[in-house]
Amino acid sequence: MSLSLISEVWEVLCDHIDLNDRAEAADALVTYLMENNYEVDDIKDAFSDKIITKALKGYAEENFVEDEYDEDEYEEDDYNDNDNDWD
């Protein structure tokens, strides 16, 4: 299904969603779209609604966390323990 059609349906339905529930509905829509392999940039381009943009940011913060490299985890001594085993 095209994102432009989904965006049009969202705009029509949004007027019928209670103001207090729109953020949750936007979160659900963004989650659905991302789980169905739509790209973040494509969603941003298709939707002009700020609620969707905010939901995309929230989704990205929750799901696109970069792994942090812990320097203490890999100490140089760990690599030098077997230096004498080559003889």
N, C-alpha and C positions, 0 to 999 in steps of 0.2 A: 504494500500500500504506500502511496506517495506521502511524503511529509507535508506537502502543501494541502492535501485533502485532510489529513489529520489535524493540521493547524486550523483549517476552516471549521471543522467539526468542533474543535476546542473553543474557538471564538464564539460559536453559537451556543454551545452548552455552558460556557462559563457564566453567562448571564443567569442561568438557572441553578447554579451552585451557590450555596450560602457563602457569604464572605468569609466566615470563620472556617469553612471547609475547603476553600480554594487552594491553599498552600498544600494541604494533604493530597488533594486531587492532582495537583501539578506534580508532586513528588511521585505519585503512583504512575502517572503518564510517562514521566521521564525514566523511571525505573523500567517500565515496560519497553519503552523505545530502546534503551541501552541494552537490555537483555535480549532484544531482537536485532542486535548488531547495527543499529543506526549510529552514525558518527556524531560526536558532540558538535562539531562545526556545522554539520548539516542541520541539526536540530536548532542551533542558534540562528541560522539563516532563515529557516522556515517559520519560526515563531517570533513574533514581535512583542509578546506578552512578557512583562517583567517578572511575573510569578514563575513562568517557565524558566527564565534565565536564572532566577534565584534557586530554583529546584535543581538545575543543572550544576550550579556551583556546589550545592550541598551534596549532590551525588558524587561529584568529582572529589570532594574532600573526603568522603567516606570510602570511596572505592579505588582511587588512584593515588594511594600513599606510596611514596618511594621508599624502598628499603634503605635504612640508614646503615652505613658501613661503620662498624665499631672497631676502631684501631686497636683497642686493648684485647680484642678477641684473638687477633693474630699477632702474637709477639714474635720477634725475630728468633728468640731462643727455641721456639717450636720447630723452626726450619733447620736449625743447626745441631739438633740433638743427635742425628745419625751421621754426622760428618766423619766420624772415625770408623764407621762400618764399611767404608769403601776399600780399606786395606786388605 
